[in-house]
Amino acid sequence: PAAGGVGMDIFGAPAPPATMTAATPPPAATPAPAMDIFGAAPAPPPATPAEPETVRVPAITKDGLSVEFECSKPDNWNKQKSTLLAHFTNNTGDIVYGMNLQVATPKFVTMEMEPASSTTIPVGSGKVTQKVNVVNSQLGTKNLVLKLKIGFTSRGQKIEHMGTCNGFPAGTY
């Protein structure tokens, strides 16, 4: 018979003889891993990006009000950029009103500061937060240092405190 004729498969080889008996389904087997058209197993799915590692740095504690920075790297491609999320914890035993945090950085650090989620801090947990984005242009040479000024009213008394926060891991922030 001619190539591609009856009784030939698509490559010109003789086809197996047809039988008239009813075919029984093959026994169920453990499915083999999926193969591509070349017989290779598919590539594993890409790894899920890990959550950015965070570091907590105590910033300031004064008259029952504590500030702690939760530091993270928002961009894998820009190691100089960091996000500092300030958590305010009130241990005064009374509500804190009119909280205002000011931050100053050295000239080699650029900073964008968002407003605090509230200026009133209830007693207890650090649910009031404030985001500070910084870019340390001399990362690896100079460590991040922040000058802080915090003001608030507690039990009718106005309190202001200044301090320096320099506990950031060297070469990272």
C-alpha positions, 0 to 999 in steps of 0.5 A: 500500500502507498504511504499514508494509505489505509492501514498506515499510521501518520508516519507510514508504519503499518497500523496494528490489525483491527479486532472486533472484540470489545476492549476492556478498560485497562486497570487503574494505575497510579497516574504518571507525572504529566509530561510535555510533548518531548517527554520531559516532566514539567518545571516545578511551579515558581516559588512563592515570594517569601514575606518580607522579613521584619525587624523590630527596633525600640525607638523611644519610651517616655512617661508610659508611651512607647514607640517601636519601629517595625522595619521591612524592605518593600522592594527586593530590587531596591535595598536602600529603601525601607518602610518603618512602621511606628507602633505606639503603645500606651502604658500610662493607665489613661488615654493619651491625646494629641500625640505628635511624632516628628522625625529628622534624618541625616542628609544622606537619608530621604524620608516620607512620613505619613500621618498617624492612624490616630492622635489618640492612643487608648491604653494598651496595645500598639494599634495606633501606627504611623508609616515612615518610608526612608531611602538610605543612599549610603547603605552599607557605609552609614547606618540609619539614625533617626532623631525623634521628637514626640509630644502628647498629653497624658492626665492633663499634662503636656509631655515632650521628649526628644531622643535618638533611634540608632538600633537598626541592624548595620548594613540593612537599614 
